[in-house]
Amino acid sequence: MTEEELVLGPGEVLALYSDGIVERRGEPLDVGIANLSATLAAGAGVDLLDDLADAIVARHCQKPSDDCCLLLVRRSVLSPGPGTSPPAS
């Protein structure tokens, strides 16, 4: 087993999902993943993750033959407070 580290940039979203979101009978898994990626990209400007999650569930879990579990995490975009400098890039 290897360990990987992923650093999300400010405003970026991490989507963790079960196979029921992307798998469909008679359809390659790559197609399901591409469809989910397209839904995520289309919702890139959505302020509330609840709205993005609702859009994903509405599109990808209409007639699930498997479980549909989804967790979305967005890194906050924080502005520096008074008297502080922005973090170095």
C-alpha positions in Angstrom: 0.0 0.0 0.0 1.3 3.5 -0.8 0.5 6.7 0.8 -0.3 9.8 -1.2 -0.9 13.4 -0.1 -3.3 15.6 -1.9 -3.4 19.4 -1.2 -6.5 21.1 -2.2 -6.2 24.7 -3.3 -8.5 27.4 -2.0 -12.0 26.7 -3.3 -11.2 23.3 -4.7 -13.6 20.4 -4.0 -12.8 16.8 -3.1 -15.5 14.3 -4.0 -15.6 10.9 -2.3 -18.3 8.6 -3.7 -19.4 5.0 -3.7 -19.5 2.9 -6.9 -23.3 3.3 -7.1 -22.8 6.9 -8.3 -20.7 5.9 -11.3 -21.5 2.3 -12.2 -24.3 1.4 -14.6 -25.1 -1.9 -16.1 -23.9 -2.2 -19.7 -21.8 1.0 -19.4 -18.0 1.2 -19.0 -16.9 2.6 -15.7 -14.9 5.3 -17.4 -18.2 6.7 -18.8 -19.7 6.9 -15.3 -16.6 8.6 -14.0 -16.6 11.1 -16.9 -20.2 11.9 -16.3 -19.6 12.6 -12.7 -16.6 14.7 -13.6 -18.8 16.7 -16.0 -21.4 17.3 -13.3 -18.7 18.4 -10.8 -17.2 20.8 -13.4 -20.6 22.2 -14.3 -21.2 23.0 -10.6 -17.8 24.6 -10.0 -19.3 28.0 -9.3 -21.9 26.7 -6.9 -21.6 28.4 -3.5 -23.2 25.8 -1.4 -21.9 22.2 -1.5 -25.5 21.1 -0.6 -26.6 22.4 -4.0 -23.8 20.6 -5.8 -24.5 17.4 -3.9 -28.2 17.7 -4.8 -27.3 18.1 -8.5 -25.1 15.0 -8.4 -27.7 12.9 -6.6 -30.4 14.1 -9.0 -28.4 13.2 -12.1 -26.5 10.0 -10.9 -28.9 8.3 -8.5 -32.3 8.3 -10.3 -32.6 4.5 -10.4 -29.7 3.2 -8.4 -29.1 -0.5 -8.6 -26.4 0.0 -5.9 -25.8 2.3 -3.0 -25.3 6.0 -3.7 -23.0 7.7 -1.1 -21.4 11.0 -1.6 -19.1 13.3 0.5 -18.0 16.7 -0.8 -15.3 18.7 0.9 -14.3 22.2 -0.1 -11.2 24.0 1.1 -12.2 27.5 2.4 -11.0 30.6 0.8 -9.9 32.7 3.7 -9.0 36.3 3.4 -6.3 37.6 5.8 -7.5 39.4 8.8 -6.5 42.9 9.8 -2.8 43.1 10.5 -1.9 39.8 8.9 -0.1 39.0 5.7 -1.4 36.5 3.2 0.4 33.1 3.2 3.5 32.8 1.1 2.9 30.9 -2.2 
